Amino acid sequence: MPPNNGEFAMKPNYLHIWPRNTFMMIALPNLDKTFTCTLFMPFEDFEKITTGDKVIEFFQNYFPDAIPLIGVDALKRDYFRLPAQAMVSVKCSPYHIDDKCVLMGDAAHAVVPFYGQGMNAGFEDCIVFDEILDQLNEDVGAVLPEFSKVRVPDDHAIADLAMYNYVEMRAHVNSRWFLFRKHVDTLLHLIMPKTIIPLYTMVTFTRTRYHKAVERWHWQEKVINRGLAFGAAGAACGGVYLLIKHPPNISKIVIPAEQIWSMLLAPQSP
Ligand SMILES: Cc1cc2nc3c(=O)[nH]c(=O)nc-3n(C[C@H](O)[C@H](O)[C@H](O)COP(=O)(O)OP(=O)(O)OC[C@H]3O[C@@H](n4cnc5c(N)ncnc54)[C@H](O)[C@@H]3O)c2cc1C
């Protein structure tokens, strides 16, 4: 997506997502004020788009607002410049062979890019390895198995989280309940910053181990959902109690049909 009058065509400090439930497009800003747009979609859907006109038809159906930003000619041309490619997710265990070699980074755990944690997980491998070297007095024969033992559950957890985040980005964000729950999480985090920590915050801004973050997230989900269910049930019971205790005067609530009719006509009267 080219710049517009020398400026970014959309707000640059955001991850732009067009969530369409079974697929999505994202746009990430570049230093030259362009955006790179990436379409994540099942192969069978890519295979249906074989000509420039089909690209435009597809975008008109699903991303109409992106067409003027990218430009019809550029869209027809650029769409076919890079063929659709498979994404890779690697889970292996252990990461070492005796005291001879150890895998770190993508070689050990290439993950799909939806949590933005691939490089971070690789950097954290290095930190953890360094910590274990210190703890075990640089005894490589002990350090390598310990590294596998400590790191495999975390790297497997981030691989699963990255997969999960694809569903969250392409589908869950379309759900009002999901958005409501996000607001509840943020509010509870403001009130109890040490007790409730949103998953994204734990993963991205803390050194909470990935697999511990997942465990804590499941616990928080259970507690918050139960709290909301109890709150809703309490509010419903309270409402029923109040209605029984102080029944409303129905005759005052019921509005005669003629009155409704005159209310409807009123705004049209000069
Ligand atoms: C689209 C996309 C978006 C991403 N976004 C993010 C993000 O927002 N945040 C984040 O943290 N991560 C992100 N990542 C992941 C991140 O880029 C990778 O996790 C990271 O680059 C992995 O680093 P690495 O050093 O382990 O492996 P690599 O970067 O793959 O480095 C391996 C190197 O080894 C070289 N090599 C391979 N074989 C040989 C050989 N036989 N001899 C010598 N050299 C060899 C390769 O050429 C390469 O230079 C993203 C990845 C993708 C694809």
The ligand as an SDF file (V2000), in Angstrom:
LIG
                    3D

 53 58  0  0  0  0  0  0  0  0999 V2000
    6.0640  -12.5520    8.5620 C   0  0  0  0  0  0  0  0  0  0  0  0
    6.8290  -12.7150    9.8390 C   0  0  0  0  0  0  0  0  0  0  0  0
    6.6320  -11.8260   10.8880 C   0  0  0  0  0  0  0  0  0  0  0  0
    7.3190  -11.9630   12.0790 C   0  0  0  0  0  0  0  0  0  0  0  0
    7.0800  -11.0670   13.0860 N   0  0  0  0  0  0  0  0  0  0  0  0
    7.7310  -11.1960   14.2450 C   0  0  0  0  0  0  0  0  0  0  0  0
    7.5030  -10.2720   15.3030 C   0  0  0  0  0  0  0  0  0  0  0  0
    6.7210   -9.3260   15.1870 O   0  0  0  0  0  0  0  0  0  0  0  0
    8.1540  -10.4530   16.4790 N   0  0  0  0  0  0  0  0  0  0  0  0
    9.0200  -11.4870   16.6580 C   0  0  0  0  0  0  0  0  0  0  0  0
    9.5660  -11.6200   17.7530 O   0  0  0  0  0  0  0  0  0  0  0  0
    9.2650  -12.3750   15.6610 N   0  0  0  0  0  0  0  0  0  0  0  0
    8.6510  -12.2600   14.4680 C   0  0  0  0  0  0  0  0  0  0  0  0
    8.9040  -13.1530   13.4560 N   0  0  0  0  0  0  0  0  0  0  0  0
    9.7900  -14.2920   13.6880 C   0  0  0  0  0  0  0  0  0  0  0  0
   11.2780  -13.9470   13.5630 C   0  0  0  0  0  0  0  0  0  0  0  0
   11.5450  -13.3430   12.3210 O   0  0  0  0  0  0  0  0  0  0  0  0
   12.0440  -15.2600   13.7070 C   0  0  0  0  0  0  0  0  0  0  0  0
   11.6010  -15.9540   14.8480 O   0  0  0  0  0  0  0  0  0  0  0  0
   13.5350  -14.9930   13.8590 C   0  0  0  0  0  0  0  0  0  0  0  0
   14.0440  -14.3340   12.7310 O   0  0  0  0  0  0  0  0  0  0  0  0
   14.2680  -16.3170   14.0510 C   0  0  0  0  0  0  0  0  0  0  0  0
   15.6110  -16.0450   14.2180 O   0  0  0  0  0  0  0  0  0  0  0  0
   16.6420  -17.2310   14.1440 P   0  0  0  0  0  0  0  0  0  0  0  0
   18.0070  -16.5940   14.2910 O   0  0  0  0  0  0  0  0  0  0  0  0
   16.3010  -18.3160   15.0740 O   0  0  0  0  0  0  0  0  0  0  0  0
   16.4870  -17.8700   12.6940 O   0  0  0  0  0  0  0  0  0  0  0  0
   16.7230  -17.1320   11.2640 P   0  0  0  0  0  0  0  0  0  0  0  0
   16.3580  -15.6790   11.3230 O   0  0  0  0  0  0  0  0  0  0  0  0
   16.0250  -18.0060   10.2680 O   0  0  0  0  0  0  0  0  0  0  0  0
   18.2810  -17.2380   11.0900 O   0  0  0  0  0  0  0  0  0  0  0  0
   18.9130  -18.4280   10.6690 C   0  0  0  0  0  0  0  0  0  0  0  0
   20.1010  -18.0140    9.8230 C   0  0  0  0  0  0  0  0  0  0  0  0
   20.8540  -19.1870    9.5610 O   0  0  0  0  0  0  0  0  0  0  0  0
   21.2360  -19.1510    8.1930 C   0  0  0  0  0  0  0  0  0  0  0  0
   21.4950  -20.5430    7.7800 N   0  0  0  0  0  0  0  0  0  0  0  0
   20.5900  -21.5130    7.5120 C   0  0  0  0  0  0  0  0  0  0  0  0
   21.2140  -22.6310    7.1720 N   0  0  0  0  0  0  0  0  0  0  0  0
   22.5390  -22.3910    7.2300 C   0  0  0  0  0  0  0  0  0  0  0  0
   23.6980  -23.1840    7.0110 C   0  0  0  0  0  0  0  0  0  0  0  0
   23.6280  -24.4570    6.6440 N   0  0  0  0  0  0  0  0  0  0  0  0
   24.8970  -22.5960    7.1840 N   0  0  0  0  0  0  0  0  0  0  0  0
   25.0170  -21.3020    7.5730 C   0  0  0  0  0  0  0  0  0  0  0  0
   23.9400  -20.5020    7.8040 N   0  0  0  0  0  0  0  0  0  0  0  0
   22.7210  -21.0620    7.6460 C   0  0  0  0  0  0  0  0  0  0  0  0
   20.0580  -18.5440    7.4840 C   0  0  0  0  0  0  0  0  0  0  0  0
   20.4440  -18.0100    6.2470 O   0  0  0  0  0  0  0  0  0  0  0  0
   19.6870  -17.4350    8.4790 C   0  0  0  0  0  0  0  0  0  0  0  0
   20.3950  -16.2550    8.2580 O   0  0  0  0  0  0  0  0  0  0  0  0
    8.2320  -13.0250   12.2420 C   0  0  0  0  0  0  0  0  0  0  0  0
    8.4520  -13.9270   11.1890 C   0  0  0  0  0  0  0  0  0  0  0  0
    7.7540  -13.7720   10.0030 C   0  0  0  0  0  0  0  0  0  0  0  0
    8.0210  -14.7470    8.8800 C   0  0  0  0  0  0  0  0  0  0  0  0
  1  2  1  0
  2  3  1  0
  2 52  2  0
  3  4  2  0
  4  5  1  0
  4 50  1  0
  5  6  2  0
  6  7  1  0
  6 13  1  0
  7  8  2  0
  7  9  1  0
  9 10  1  0
 10 11  2  0
 10 12  1  0
 12 13  2  0
 13 14  1  0
 14 15  1  0
 14 50  1  0
 15 16  1  0
 16 17  1  0
 16 18  1  0
 18 19  1  0
 18 20  1  0
 20 21  1  0
 20 22  1  0
 22 23  1  0
 23 24  1  0
 24 25  2  0
 24 26  1  0
 24 27  1  0
 27 28  1  0
 28 29  2  0
 28 30  1  0
 28 31  1  0
 31 32  1  0
 32 33  1  0
 33 34  1  0
 33 48  1  0
 34 35  1  0
 35 36  1  0
 35 46  1  0
 36 37  1  0
 36 45  1  0
 37 38  2  0
 38 39  1  0
 39 40  1  0
 39 45  2  0
 40 41  1  0
 40 42  2  0
 42 43  1  0
 43 44  2  0
 44 45  1  0
 46 47  1  0
 46 48  1  0
 48 49  1  0
 50 51  2  0
 51 52  1  0
 52 53  1  0
M  END
$$$$
